[in-house]
Amino acid sequence: MARITAGVACSHIPALGVAVDLGKTGEAYWAPAFAGFDWTRAWEKREKPDVVILVYNDHATAFDMKIIPSFAIGCAEEFKPADEGWGPRKVPVVKGHPDLAWHIAQSLILDEFDMTIINEMDVDHGLTVPLSMMFGQPEEWPCKVIPLAVNVVTYPPPSGNRCWALGEAIARAVESFPEDLNVQVWGTGGMSHQLQGPRAGLINAEWDNRFLDGLVGDSDALRYIPHIEYLRETGSEGIEMVMWLVMRGALGKATRMLHRHYHVPASNTAVGHIVLEPVSGDHHDRASDAGQAIAAE
């Protein structure tokens, strides 16, 4: 059967994508931000996921005020990089996994999640930047990707508790898929940042690191953080971190941390990154072995 072997979370700051595209990752300003992903790129080469369920938010690219789905799943064969006003990023077309995506969509809807099913969609930096951070600049992405978009742009966004529960439902869906697949779930966005208004440039490193702490172990306290706390402590765009909770919910009762990185600032935003594995059951052994092998080097 398919199995979720690991969870990955990271910021999807558009300027990180620009730095990759323009060959600036080694420059003094950008190098510390990118250095924290060296471990993960080596680990991903060993882990070789078949499919990544990538939780992200669309930035008024595929969706606008005409239609605002709380949760949307991409079931197409492929998804092209979006033109966000300066031309599409010169990155590979994202290849989907329709069989698994449709299975997940059916399972989630029967599990009482009202998913919007997307059969045609361009994907913006919210999805392509994390792929660049984990895989660099390949001619094609090394795995299939199922986009899962969450509304964190227009009020009201879903609660952290609902996002965590969605992750739990995704885990049930994946584990009921008969094909032998190594699946990862990625949560993206954040960390603390605000892009407008009197608090533009806000970064709350203390809160961010407490949030990273809370992803590890068997506590589920993060799922109960209210919207107002995200807004007050992490800025208006910090609400994106509820998408990390979809990833955390999909990993089950408890997690073990394989890698962690935090850096400020990057384009007035906090860069957060963590790699987790579930600690119960035997479906995560490959992730654990790969992590231990890299740690031993």
C-alpha positions in Angstrom: 0.0 0.0 0.0 1.0 3.6 -0.3 2.6 5.1 2.9 3.5 8.5 4.2 7.2 8.3 5.1 8.0 11.9 6.1 6.7 15.4 6.4 8.6 18.5 5.2 7.8 22.2 5.9 9.3 25.3 4.6 8.7 28.9 3.7 7.8 29.6 0.1 9.2 33.2 -0.1 9.1 34.3 -3.8 12.5 36.0 -3.5 14.1 32.6 -2.7 12.9 31.4 -6.1 14.3 34.6 -7.7 17.7 33.9 -6.0 17.7 30.3 -7.4 16.7 31.5 -10.9 19.3 34.2 -11.1 22.1 32.1 -9.6 22.4 34.3 -6.5 22.2 31.5 -3.8 25.9 31.8 -3.0 25.8 35.6 -2.4 26.5 36.8 1.1 22.9 37.8 1.8 21.3 34.6 0.5 23.9 31.9 1.4 22.8 31.5 5.1 19.2 31.0 4.1 20.0 28.3 1.5 22.6 26.5 3.6 19.9 25.1 5.8 18.5 23.1 2.8 21.8 21.3 1.9 21.0 18.5 4.3 17.5 18.1 2.9 18.6 18.0 -0.7 21.0 15.2 0.1 18.3 13.4 2.1 15.7 13.7 -0.7 18.1 12.2 -3.2 18.3 9.1 -0.9 14.7 9.0 0.1 13.4 9.3 -3.5 9.7 10.0 -2.9 7.4 8.8 -5.5 4.8 11.5 -4.8 4.7 14.7 -2.8 1.4 16.0 -1.5 2.3 19.7 -1.5 0.1 22.0 0.7 0.4 25.6 -0.3 -1.7 28.7 -0.9 -2.4 30.3 -4.2 -1.6 34.1 -4.3 -4.5 35.3 -6.5 -3.0 33.4 -9.4 -5.3 30.5 -10.1 -8.0 31.8 -7.7 -9.4 35.3 -7.1 -12.4 36.9 -5.5 -14.7 35.1 -8.0 -14.0 31.7 -6.3 -12.3 31.1 -3.0 -12.1 27.4 -2.1 -11.1 26.6 1.5 -9.4 23.4 0.3 -8.7 22.4 -3.3 -6.9 19.4 -4.7 -5.2 19.2 -8.1 -6.1 16.0 -10.0 -4.6 16.9 -13.4 -1.8 15.2 -15.3 0.4 18.3 -15.1 0.5 21.9 -13.8 2.4 24.6 -15.5 4.3 27.3 -13.7 2.2 30.5 -13.5 2.9 33.9 -14.8 2.7 36.1 -11.7 3.3 39.3 -13.6 6.9 38.9 -14.7 6.6 35.7 -16.8 6.5 32.1 -15.6 9.5 30.8 -13.6 11.8 28.7 -15.9 11.3 25.6 -13.8 10.0 22.2 -14.9 6.3 21.6 -15.4 4.9 19.9 -12.3 3.7 16.3 -13.1 0.7 15.2 -11.1 -0.4 11.7 -10.0 -4.1 11.6 -11.1 -4.8 8.1 -9.8 -3.7 8.9 -6.3 -5.1 12.5 -6.4 -8.6 11.2 -7.4 -8.4 8.5 -4.7 -7.6 11.1 -2.1 -10.3 13.5 -3.3 -12.9 10.7 -3.1 -11.7 9.6 0.3 -11.7 13.1 1.7 -15.1 13.9 0.4 -16.5 10.7 1.9 -14.7 11.6 5.1 -16.8 14.8 5.1 -14.2 17.3 3.8 -15.7 19.4 1.0 -12.9 19.5 -1.4 -12.8 21.6 -4.6 -11.4 19.4 -7.4 -9.2 21.2 -9.9 -8.5 19.6 -13.3 -6.7 22.6 -14.8 -4.5 25.0 -12.9 -1.2 26.9 -13.1 0.8 26.9 -9.9 2.6 29.9 -8.5 5.6 30.4 -6.2 3.8 28.9 -3.3 4.3 25.5 -4.9 7.4 25.9 -7.1 9.7 27.6 -4.6 9.6 24.7 -2.1 10.4 22.3 -5.0 13.4 24.4 -5.9 14.6 24.5 -2.2 14.4 20.7 -2.0 15.5 19.6 -5.5 17.6 22.5 -6.9 17.4 23.0 -10.6 16.8 19.6 -12.3 15.6 19.3 -15.9 12.4 17.7 -14.5 11.2 17.3 -10.9 12.2 13.9 -9.5 8.7 13.0 -8.2 5.0 13.5 -8.9 3.3 16.3 -7.1 -0.3 16.6 -5.9 -1.1 20.3 -5.2 -3.4 20.9 -2.3 -4.3 24.6 -2.0 -5.6 26.1 1.2 -7.2 29.5 1.5 -5.1 31.7 3.8 -5.4 34.8 1.7 -9.0 35.9 2.2 -11.0 35.8 5.5 -12.1 33.4 6.8 -9.3 30.8 6.5 -9.7 27.3 7.9 -8.7 26.8 11.6 -5.5 25.1 12.6 -7.6 22.3 14.0 -9.4 21.8 10.7 -6.1 21.7 8.9 -4.7 19.2 11.3 -7.8 17.0 10.9 -7.4 17.3 7.1 -3.9 15.9 7.4 -5.3 13.0 9.4 -7.9 12.3 6.7 -5.1 12.5 4.0 -3.2 9.9 5.9 -6.2 7.6 5.9 -6.7 8.1 2.2 -3.0 7.4 1.3 -2.9 4.3 3.4 -6.0 2.9 1.6 -4.4 3.3 -1.8 -3.2 -0.1 -3.1 -0.2 0.9 -5.1 3.2 0.7 -3.4 4.2 4.4 -3.2 6.6 6.4 -1.0 4.6 9.6 -0.2 5.7 12.7 1.5 3.5 15.5 2.7 4.9 19.1 2.6 3.4 22.1 4.4 4.6 25.5 3.1 4.3 29.2 3.8 5.3 31.5 6.7 7.0 31.9 9.0 6.2 35.2 10.7 5.9 38.1 8.3 3.7 41.0 7.3 4.0 42.6 3.9 1.9 45.8 4.4 0.7 48.4 6.9 2.4 49.8 10.0 3.8 46.4 11.1 5.3 45.6 7.7 8.6 43.7 8.2 7.4 42.1 11.5 9.4 39.0 12.4 8.8 37.1 15.7 11.7 34.6 16.0 10.7 33.5 19.5 7.2 32.5 18.5 8.4 30.9 15.3 10.8 28.7 17.1 8.2 27.7 19.7 6.0 26.7 16.7 8.8 24.6 15.3 9.3 22.9 18.7 5.6 22.1 18.8 5.8 20.1 15.6 8.0 17.5 17.2 6.8 14.8 19.6 3.3 13.8 20.5 1.7 17.1 21.5 -1.2 18.4 19.4 -1.4 21.8 21.1 -0.6 23.7 17.8 -3.9 22.7 16.3 -5.7 24.8 18.8 -3.9 28.1 18.2 -6.6 30.7 17.3 -6.4 32.9 14.2 -6.0 36.0 16.4 -2.8 34.7 17.9 -1.3 34.1 14.4 -2.2 37.6 13.4 -1.1 39.3 16.6 2.2 37.4 17.0 3.3 36.6 13.5 1.8 39.2 11.3 -1.0 39.1 8.7 0.9 36.5 6.5 1.9 34.3 9.5 -1.5 32.6 9.1 0.1 30.6 6.4 1.5 28.4 9.1 -1.8 26.6 9.5 -0.8 24.8 6.3 2.1 23.2 8.2 -0.5 21.6 10.4 -1.9 19.7 7.5 1.5 18.1 7.1 1.8 17.5 10.9 -1.7 15.9 11.1 -0.8 13.5 8.3 2.2 12.1 10.3 0.1 10.6 13.1 0.3 10.7 16.8 4.0 11.5 17.2 7.0 12.7 15.2 10.8 12.6 15.3 12.8 15.6 13.9 15.4 14.8 11.2 16.4 18.3 10.4 15.6 21.9 11.3 16.6 25.3 10.0 15.6 28.9 10.8 17.1 32.1 9.4 16.1 35.8 9.4 15.7 37.8 7.4 15.1 36.8 3.8 13.2 39.6 2.0 11.8 40.8 5.3 10.5 37.3 6.1 11.6 34.5 8.5 12.8 31.4 6.7 11.6 28.2 8.5 12.3 24.6 7.5 11.8 21.3 9.3 11.9 17.6 8.3 9.9 15.1 10.3 9.1 11.4 10.3 6.3 9.5 12.1 7.6 7.4 15.0 4.9 4.7 15.1 4.4 1.9 12.6 6.8 0.4 10.2 5.9 2.5 7.1 8.5 5.2 7.8 11.6 3.0 8.0 13.1 4.2 4.7 12.9 7.8 5.8 14.5 6.9 9.2 17.3 4.9 7.5 18.0 7.7 5.1 18.1 10.3 7.8 20.4 8.2 10.0 22.7 7.5 7.1 23.1 11.2 6.2 23.6 12.2 9.9 26.4 9.6 10.2 28.4 11.2 7.3 
